[in-house]
Amino acid sequence: MENKYAEGASVIAIAAPDRELVVRRYAKRIYYCTDPKHPLHSDLVYYERELRNGAATIHSTIV
């Protein structure tokens, strides 16, 4: 099973759609994400089903 989001991809957590995240690492079906506005904070951890593509979601809210 391959990961849906590559390292460095922009994603948004479904539970917090106002915060854009960047995938830092993918291991054992878990995504480790960082908030680019707060790079020194701890990683946020999500399963694939809890994330959405960041660019598509932001674009759809603007239009």
C-alpha positions, -999 to 999 in steps of 0.1 A, spaced: 0 0 0 15 33 -10 10 66 6 -14 91 -10 6 123 0 43 126 -7 67 142 18 66 180 14 30 179 2 5 205 14 -24 189 32 -53 200 55 -67 180 84 -104 175 80 -109 183 117 -91 217 114 -96 229 78 -84 264 85 -48 252 92 -26 241 63 0 215 71 30 200 53 38 163 53 72 158 69 73 120 70 51 89 62 58 57 82 36 27 89 4 43 75 8 74 96 15 109 84 37 132 105 29 168 96 42 202 106 26 236 106 47 259 84 37 289 105 51 271 136 79 249 125 94 244 160 62 229 174 58 192 177 46 172 147 9 165 143 1 129 135 -27 118 112 -40 88 93 -46 92 56 -84 93 61 -81 124 83 -63 145 56 -72 163 24 -52 178 -3 -43 213 7 -43 230 -26 -76 216 -38 -94 225 -6 -81 261 -5 -90 266 -41 -125 253 -37 -131 277 -7 -119 307 -27 -141 300 -58 
